[in-house]
Amino acid sequence: MELINILQVEWATRALIASSLVGLMCGVIGSFMVLRNMSLIGDALSHAILPGIFVAFILVGYSSTGFFVGTLIAALLSAAAITWIQGNVKTKNDAAIGIIFTFMFSFGVIGISYLNNQQGVHLDLKDFLFGTILGVSDEDIMITALVTLYVIVSVIILFRYLFVTTFQPTIARTMGISIKLIHYFLMLLLSFAVVTALRTVGIILVVAMLITPSSTALLLSNKLKYVVILSGILGLSSAIVGLIVAIMLNTTPGPAMCVIATFFYFCAVFFSPSKGLLFKYLSKRKQDRTIEKEDIIKYLYQKGAKTIDQVDTFANELGLKLNNVHDNINELKGDGLLTSSNNLKLSAKGELIGEKLVRAHRLWETYLVNKVGLNDGEIHDDAEKYEHLLTAELLDQLDIKLGYPTTDPHGSPIPTKRKSALNPLLKLKPKSRAIISKNQIDADIESKLWELGLPANSSIQIINIDQSNVTIKKGNQDIIIEASLAELINVE
């Protein structure tokens, strides 16, 4: 309640509006800075604007408009100097940035220090370095609002040009788009953002508001449009939450905003749905479980059926934890890959997967010996790994490249590829439902389906899958289909 009362005070309201506008603007323009590897330039311009304050104060005194114009000119001059050195002098790009921004920053510090030594003049350098959001005026808010509107409208209008010059500069040239012109205009927008952030987060911390929300957005999406929108939202949220935290803890708002932005970033680092560390961990764990189940399938395919009492033995042979093996066996039964009894026997669907794994293993071993030149003793471990990763298309290419070999380097037979439907009936899980597809692989399959009373568009439910048959239900009728035929029946 006290916080709400504080935010209703005039100075707090102005601070909230100004910080929100700056956070939104920095987030939007920062996306392009990060994607174009221009983050260091943003840092340079934020430091290089300090001389503009010194010159503006000499010319017009303490004026928000004067400071805005002075710092903007300083930023543009710095950007032009950096670009000129990078294009005309044999100096590394990052060195050119460092040379200009340190010179401008030092010149500004000297100038402001000189002014502070004059009687009646007080320009606190700390206010410009870290921001004075709680002291913003109506004039500051007006300038910030106009600049934010200009930046966002410019990005919307020029989005396609920014997109193509960011990701496909060669294509942009062929389309007649001036990459230099877009670059300079982007530098202008960056200068606007840096200058308007002067009063909120200060010249040192503005780079955080440009880089951190954008980097966070890039962890959450791969599409530029969404990255720009997310970055703007994150910048806005960082500014608002940071200001509230600063008021509650009675600390400096600018650094608080940057800390909140960084907090959001690390949340994305760990919890991003596609790129987060937690997602990678869960994906790796899921992949490991899949490999373990496939190892069990291949073992039973090669060794034959085992009883439940023999699980300890083959768990040791496969190098798997006993608890994991029991869990995997239960999952394999649920997927219809193992028979649901104490006798661990592959169903027809499991036999098919085991056959494909053995084919992948032996084809890869043959490729390593015949094409790569490895000897027999160097190929097994590699094949054990890649048998789980090779796609059906790649296996077919290997088969063709090797001339359809029938045995591997150890003399073991290589299973031939079976003809299979695009979405075969045999791959469905028990209790799942499907529809017989109109598109079968040949007329012979269509004829057999008619004989079984399963014309196209028939609705069916899988009842059971065992080693040789698939039992389905159509209406009130149970129909038994041989596994070899179920592998060829295409369903939807």
NORJO-V80173 format. One record per residue. RES is the residue in one letter. SS is DSSP state (hx for helix, st for strand, lp for the rest). PSI is psi in radians with two decimals (999 if undefined). Layout:
# NORJO-V80173
res=RES ss=SS psi=PSI
res=RES ss=SS psi=PSI
This chain:
# NORJO-V80173
res=M ss=lp psi=-0.70
res=E ss=hx psi=-0.68
res=L ss=hx psi=-0.74
res=I ss=hx psi=-0.71
res=N ss=hx psi=-0.70
res=I ss=hx psi=-0.75
res=L ss=hx psi=-0.30
res=Q ss=lp psi=-0.18
res=V ss=lp psi=2.57
res=E ss=hx psi=-0.81
res=W ss=hx psi=-0.63
res=A ss=hx psi=-0.67
res=T ss=hx psi=-0.78
res=R ss=hx psi=-0.73
res=A ss=hx psi=-0.72
res=L ss=hx psi=-0.76
res=I ss=hx psi=-0.82
res=A ss=hx psi=-0.80
res=S ss=hx psi=-0.64
res=S ss=hx psi=-0.77
res=L ss=hx psi=-0.78
res=V ss=hx psi=-0.74
res=G ss=hx psi=-0.76
res=L ss=hx psi=-0.83
res=M ss=hx psi=-0.80
res=C ss=hx psi=-0.65
res=G ss=hx psi=-0.75
res=V ss=hx psi=-0.90
res=I ss=hx psi=-0.49
res=G ss=hx psi=-0.47
res=S ss=hx psi=-0.76
res=F ss=hx psi=-0.54
res=M ss=hx psi=-0.80
res=V ss=hx psi=-0.78
res=L ss=hx psi=-0.50
res=R ss=lp psi=0.17
res=N ss=lp psi=0.72
res=M ss=lp psi=0.32
res=S ss=hx psi=-0.68
res=L ss=hx psi=-0.57
res=I ss=hx psi=-0.70
res=G ss=hx psi=-0.72
res=D ss=hx psi=-0.74
res=A ss=hx psi=-0.81
res=L ss=hx psi=-0.60
res=S ss=hx psi=-0.56
res=H ss=hx psi=-0.53
res=A ss=hx psi=-0.16
res=I ss=lp psi=-0.14
res=L ss=hx psi=-0.70
res=P ss=hx psi=-0.47
res=G ss=hx psi=-0.58
res=I ss=hx psi=-0.77
res=F ss=hx psi=-0.86
res=V ss=hx psi=-0.74
res=A ss=hx psi=-0.68
res=F ss=hx psi=-0.67
res=I ss=hx psi=-0.68
res=L ss=hx psi=-0.77
res=V ss=hx psi=0.01
res=G ss=lp psi=-2.82
res=Y ss=lp psi=1.74
res=S ss=lp psi=2.25
res=S ss=hx psi=-0.75
res=T ss=hx psi=-0.73
res=G ss=hx psi=-0.78
res=F ss=hx psi=-0.68
res=F ss=hx psi=-0.86
res=V ss=hx psi=-0.76
res=G ss=hx psi=-0.82
res=T ss=hx psi=-0.58
res=L ss=hx psi=-0.77
res=I ss=hx psi=-0.73
res=A ss=hx psi=-0.71
res=A ss=hx psi=-0.76
res=L ss=hx psi=-0.70
res=L ss=hx psi=-0.71
res=S ss=hx psi=-0.77
res=A ss=hx psi=-0.73
res=A ss=hx psi=-0.72
res=A ss=hx psi=-0.74
res=I ss=hx psi=-0.80
res=T ss=hx psi=-0.69
res=W ss=hx psi=-0.78
res=I ss=hx psi=-0.74
res=Q ss=hx psi=-0.53
res=G ss=hx psi=-0.33
res=N ss=hx psi=-0.19
res=V ss=lp psi=2.52
res=K ss=lp psi=1.21
res=T ss=lp psi=2.41
res=K ss=lp psi=2.56
res=N ss=hx psi=-0.81
res=D ss=hx psi=-0.53
res=A ss=hx psi=-0.69
res=A ss=hx psi=-0.73
res=I ss=hx psi=-0.81
res=G ss=hx psi=-0.69
res=I ss=hx psi=-0.85
res=I ss=hx psi=-0.82
res=F ss=hx psi=-0.59
res=T ss=hx psi=-0.64
res=F ss=hx psi=-0.86
res=M ss=hx psi=-0.74
res=F ss=hx psi=-0.79
res=S ss=hx psi=-0.74
res=F ss=hx psi=-0.71
res=G ss=hx psi=-0.74
res=V ss=hx psi=-0.75
res=I ss=hx psi=-0.78
res=G ss=hx psi=-0.81
res=I ss=hx psi=-0.66
res=S ss=hx psi=-0.68
res=Y ss=hx psi=-0.79
res=L ss=hx psi=-0.67
res=N ss=hx psi=-0.34
res=N ss=lp psi=-0.17
res=Q ss=lp psi=2.56
res=Q ss=lp psi=2.30
res=G ss=lp psi=0.07
res=V ss=lp psi=2.30
res=H ss=lp psi=1.79
res=L ss=lp psi=1.84
res=D ss=lp psi=1.96
res=L ss=hx psi=-0.58
res=K ss=hx psi=-0.60
res=D ss=hx psi=-0.62
res=F ss=hx psi=-0.49
res=L ss=hx psi=-0.68
res=F ss=hx psi=0.00
res=G ss=lp psi=2.71
res=T ss=lp psi=1.09
res=I ss=hx psi=-0.53
res=L ss=hx psi=-0.10
res=G ss=hx psi=0.34
res=V ss=lp psi=2.57
res=S ss=lp psi=3.02
res=D ss=hx psi=-0.59
res=E ss=hx psi=-0.72
res=D ss=hx psi=-0.75
res=I ss=hx psi=-0.72
res=M ss=hx psi=-0.81
res=I ss=hx psi=-0.81
res=T ss=hx psi=-0.72
res=A ss=hx psi=-0.77
res=L ss=hx psi=-0.76
res=V ss=hx psi=-0.74
res=T ss=hx psi=-0.78
res=L ss=hx psi=-0.75
res=Y ss=hx psi=-0.77
res=V ss=hx psi=-0.81
res=I ss=hx psi=-0.76
res=V ss=hx psi=-0.71
res=S ss=hx psi=-0.74
res=V ss=hx psi=-0.69
res=I ss=hx psi=-0.81
res=I ss=hx psi=-0.72
res=L ss=lp psi=0.29
res=F ss=hx psi=-0.78
res=R ss=hx psi=-0.70
res=Y ss=hx psi=-0.71
res=L ss=hx psi=-0.67
res=F ss=hx psi=-0.92
res=V ss=hx psi=-0.63
res=T ss=hx psi=-0.39
res=T ss=hx psi=-0.78
res=F ss=hx psi=-0.52
res=Q ss=lp psi=1.21
res=P ss=hx psi=-0.56
res=T ss=hx psi=-0.78
res=I ss=hx psi=-0.66
res=A ss=hx psi=-0.71
res=R ss=hx psi=-0.74
res=T ss=hx psi=-0.44
res=M ss=lp psi=-0.05
res=G ss=lp psi=0.28
res=I ss=lp psi=2.27
res=S ss=lp psi=1.88
res=I ss=hx psi=-0.66
res=K ss=hx psi=-0.73
res=L ss=hx psi=-0.76
res=I ss=hx psi=-0.68
res=H ss=hx psi=-0.82
res=Y ss=hx psi=-0.67
res=F ss=hx psi=-0.66
res=L ss=hx psi=-0.65
res=M ss=hx psi=-0.64
res=L ss=hx psi=-0.81
res=L ss=hx psi=-0.70
res=L ss=hx psi=-0.71
res=S ss=hx psi=-0.75
res=F ss=hx psi=-0.81
res=A ss=hx psi=-0.77
res=V ss=hx psi=-0.78
res=V ss=hx psi=-0.76
res=T ss=hx psi=-0.37
res=A ss=lp psi=-0.05
res=L ss=lp psi=-0.77
res=R ss=lp psi=-0.32
res=T ss=lp psi=-1.12
res=V ss=lp psi=-0.19
res=G ss=hx psi=2.92
res=I ss=hx psi=-0.42
res=I ss=hx psi=-0.69
res=L ss=hx psi=-0.11
res=V ss=hx psi=-0.54
res=V ss=hx psi=-0.56
res=A ss=hx psi=-0.70
res=M ss=hx psi=-0.39
res=L ss=hx psi=-0.67
res=I ss=hx psi=-0.82
res=T ss=hx psi=-0.87
res=P ss=hx psi=-0.63
res=S ss=hx psi=-0.75
res=S ss=hx psi=-0.64
res=T ss=hx psi=-0.79
res=A ss=hx psi=-0.64
res=L ss=hx psi=-0.37
res=L ss=hx psi=-0.31
res=L ss=hx psi=-0.33
res=S ss=lp psi=2.72
res=N ss=lp psi=-0.08
res=K ss=lp psi=2.25
res=L ss=hx psi=-0.74
res=K ss=hx psi=-0.80
res=Y ss=hx psi=-0.60
res=V ss=hx psi=-0.79
res=V ss=hx psi=-0.79
res=I ss=hx psi=-0.84
res=L ss=hx psi=-0.70
res=S ss=hx psi=-0.74
res=G ss=hx psi=-0.76
res=I ss=hx psi=-0.73
res=L ss=hx psi=-0.69
res=G ss=hx psi=-0.75
res=L ss=hx psi=-0.80
res=S ss=hx psi=-0.72
res=S ss=hx psi=-0.72
res=A ss=hx psi=-0.81
res=I ss=hx psi=-0.89
res=V ss=hx psi=-0.71
res=G ss=hx psi=-0.73
res=L ss=hx psi=-0.76
res=I ss=hx psi=-0.77
res=V ss=hx psi=-0.71
res=A ss=hx psi=-0.72
res=I ss=hx psi=-0.75
res=M ss=hx psi=-0.65
res=L ss=hx psi=-0.01
res=N ss=lp psi=0.90
res=T ss=lp psi=-3.11
res=T ss=lp psi=2.22
res=P ss=hx psi=-0.76
res=G ss=hx psi=-0.99
res=P ss=hx psi=-0.61
res=A ss=hx psi=-0.71
res=M ss=hx psi=-0.72
res=C ss=hx psi=-0.64
res=V ss=hx psi=-0.73
res=I ss=hx psi=-0.72
res=A ss=hx psi=-0.71
res=T ss=hx psi=-0.62
res=F ss=hx psi=-0.78
res=F ss=hx psi=-0.70
res=Y ss=hx psi=-0.83
res=F ss=hx psi=-0.48
res=C ss=hx psi=-0.75
res=A ss=hx psi=-0.65
res=V ss=hx psi=-0.70
res=F ss=hx psi=-0.60
res=F ss=hx psi=0.14
res=S ss=lp psi=2.34
res=P ss=lp psi=-0.45
res=S ss=lp psi=-0.49
res=K ss=lp psi=-0.04
res=G ss=lp psi=2.71
res=L ss=hx psi=-0.62
res=L ss=hx psi=-0.74
res=F ss=hx psi=-0.75
res=K ss=hx psi=-0.69
res=Y ss=hx psi=-0.80
res=L ss=hx psi=-0.66
res=S ss=hx psi=-0.73
res=K ss=hx psi=-0.71
res=R ss=hx psi=-0.73
res=K ss=hx psi=-0.72
res=Q ss=hx psi=-0.72
res=D ss=hx psi=-0.70
res=R ss=hx psi=-0.68
res=T ss=hx psi=-0.74
res=I ss=hx psi=-0.71
res=E ss=hx psi=-0.77
res=K ss=hx psi=-0.69
res=E ss=hx psi=-0.60
res=D ss=hx psi=-0.69
res=I ss=hx psi=-0.75
res=I ss=hx psi=-0.81
res=K ss=hx psi=-0.66
res=Y ss=hx psi=-0.84
res=L ss=hx psi=-0.55
res=Y ss=hx psi=-0.71
res=Q ss=hx psi=-0.62
res=K ss=hx psi=-0.32
res=G ss=lp psi=-3.13
res=A ss=lp psi=2.56
res=K ss=st psi=2.70
res=T ss=st psi=2.87
res=I ss=hx psi=-0.43
res=D ss=hx psi=-0.30
res=Q ss=hx psi=0.14
res=V ss=hx psi=-0.71
res=D ss=hx psi=-0.73
res=T ss=hx psi=-0.90
res=F ss=hx psi=-0.28
res=A ss=hx psi=-0.72
res=N ss=hx psi=-0.71
res=E ss=hx psi=-0.64
res=L ss=hx psi=-0.17
res=G ss=lp psi=0.58
res=L ss=lp psi=2.68
res=K ss=lp psi=2.44
res=L ss=hx psi=-0.75
res=N ss=hx psi=-0.72
res=N ss=hx psi=-0.68
res=V ss=hx psi=-0.76
res=H ss=hx psi=-0.73
res=D ss=hx psi=-0.74
res=N ss=hx psi=-0.66
res=I ss=hx psi=-0.74
res=N ss=hx psi=-0.70
res=E ss=hx psi=-0.71
res=L ss=hx psi=-0.64
res=K ss=hx psi=-0.75
res=G ss=hx psi=-0.52
res=D ss=lp psi=0.00
res=G ss=lp psi=0.37
res=L ss=lp psi=-0.36
res=L ss=st psi=2.63
res=T ss=lp psi=2.51
res=S ss=lp psi=1.24
res=S ss=lp psi=3.11
res=N ss=lp psi=-0.31
res=N ss=st psi=1.89
res=L ss=st psi=1.72
res=K ss=lp psi=2.38
res=L ss=st psi=2.43
res=S ss=lp psi=3.09
res=A ss=hx psi=-0.65
res=K ss=hx psi=-0.72
res=G ss=hx psi=-0.68
res=E ss=hx psi=-0.70
res=L ss=hx psi=-0.77
res=I ss=hx psi=-0.74
res=G ss=hx psi=-0.71
res=E ss=hx psi=-0.71
res=K ss=hx psi=-0.66
res=L ss=hx psi=-0.75
res=V ss=hx psi=-0.72
res=R ss=hx psi=-0.78
res=A ss=hx psi=-0.77
res=H ss=hx psi=-0.84
res=R ss=hx psi=-0.57
res=L ss=hx psi=-0.71
res=W ss=hx psi=-0.69
res=E ss=hx psi=-0.74
res=T ss=hx psi=-0.71
res=Y ss=hx psi=-0.75
res=L ss=hx psi=-0.61
res=V ss=hx psi=-0.85
res=N ss=hx psi=-0.60
res=K ss=hx psi=-0.57
res=V ss=hx psi=-0.50
res=G ss=lp psi=0.31
res=L ss=lp psi=2.78
res=N ss=lp psi=3.01
res=D ss=hx psi=-0.56
res=G ss=hx psi=-0.12
res=E ss=hx psi=0.05
res=I ss=lp psi=-0.34
res=H ss=hx psi=-0.87
res=D ss=hx psi=-0.68
res=D ss=hx psi=-0.74
res=A ss=hx psi=-0.61
res=E ss=hx psi=-0.60
res=K ss=hx psi=-0.86
res=Y ss=hx psi=-0.20
res=E ss=lp psi=-0.43
res=H ss=lp psi=-0.25
res=L ss=lp psi=-0.38
res=L ss=lp psi=2.25
res=T ss=lp psi=2.86
res=A ss=hx psi=-0.68
res=E ss=hx psi=-0.74
res=L ss=hx psi=-0.64
res=L ss=hx psi=-0.70
res=D ss=hx psi=-0.69
res=Q ss=hx psi=-0.70
res=L ss=hx psi=-0.75
res=D ss=hx psi=-0.79
res=I ss=hx psi=-0.79
res=K ss=hx psi=-0.61
res=L ss=lp psi=-0.06
res=G ss=lp psi=0.59
res=Y ss=lp psi=1.08
res=P ss=lp psi=2.64
res=T ss=lp psi=-0.34
res=T ss=st psi=2.69
res=D ss=lp psi=3.12
res=P ss=lp psi=-0.34
res=H ss=lp psi=-0.03
res=G ss=lp psi=0.05
res=S ss=lp psi=2.51
res=P ss=st psi=2.47
res=I ss=lp psi=2.08
res=P ss=lp psi=2.43
res=T ss=lp psi=2.74
res=K ss=lp psi=2.29
res=R ss=lp psi=2.57
res=K ss=lp psi=2.34
res=S ss=lp psi=2.66
res=A ss=lp psi=2.86
res=L ss=lp psi=-0.77
res=N ss=lp psi=1.38
res=P ss=st psi=2.59
res=L ss=hx psi=-0.58
res=L ss=hx psi=-0.40
res=K ss=hx psi=-0.16
res=L ss=lp psi=2.71
res=K ss=lp psi=2.69
res=P ss=lp psi=2.52
res=K ss=lp psi=-0.08
res=S ss=lp psi=2.75
res=R ss=st psi=2.69
res=A ss=st psi=3.03
res=I ss=st psi=2.36
res=I ss=st psi=2.16
res=S ss=lp psi=2.65
res=K ss=lp psi=-0.40
res=N ss=lp psi=1.71
res=Q ss=lp psi=2.86
res=I ss=lp psi=-0.39
res=D ss=lp psi=2.99
res=A ss=hx psi=-0.49
res=D ss=hx psi=-0.68
res=I ss=hx psi=-0.73
res=E ss=hx psi=-0.71
res=S ss=hx psi=-0.75
res=K ss=hx psi=-0.60
res=L ss=hx psi=-0.71
res=W ss=hx psi=-0.71
res=E ss=hx psi=-0.59
res=L ss=lp psi=-0.06
res=G ss=lp psi=0.57
res=L ss=lp psi=1.23
res=P ss=lp psi=2.98
res=A ss=lp psi=2.52
res=N ss=lp psi=0.17
res=S ss=lp psi=2.35
res=S ss=st psi=2.25
res=I ss=st psi=2.84
res=Q ss=st psi=2.36
res=I ss=st psi=2.22
res=I ss=st psi=-0.84
res=N ss=st psi=2.62
res=I ss=st psi=2.04
res=D ss=lp psi=-2.83
res=Q ss=lp psi=-0.46
res=S ss=lp psi=-0.28
res=N ss=st psi=2.79
res=V ss=st psi=2.20
res=T ss=st psi=2.19
res=I ss=st psi=2.85
res=K ss=st psi=2.25
res=K ss=st psi=1.91
res=G ss=lp psi=-2.15
res=N ss=lp psi=0.12
res=Q ss=st psi=2.27
res=D ss=st psi=2.29
res=I ss=st psi=2.25
res=I ss=st psi=2.22
res=I ss=st psi=2.34
res=E ss=st psi=2.50
res=A ss=hx psi=-0.67
res=S ss=hx psi=-0.58
res=L ss=hx psi=-0.68
res=A ss=hx psi=-0.50
res=E ss=lp psi=-0.39
res=L ss=lp psi=-0.14
res=I ss=lp psi=2.14
res=N ss=st psi=2.27
res=V ss=st psi=2.91
res=E ss=lp psi=999
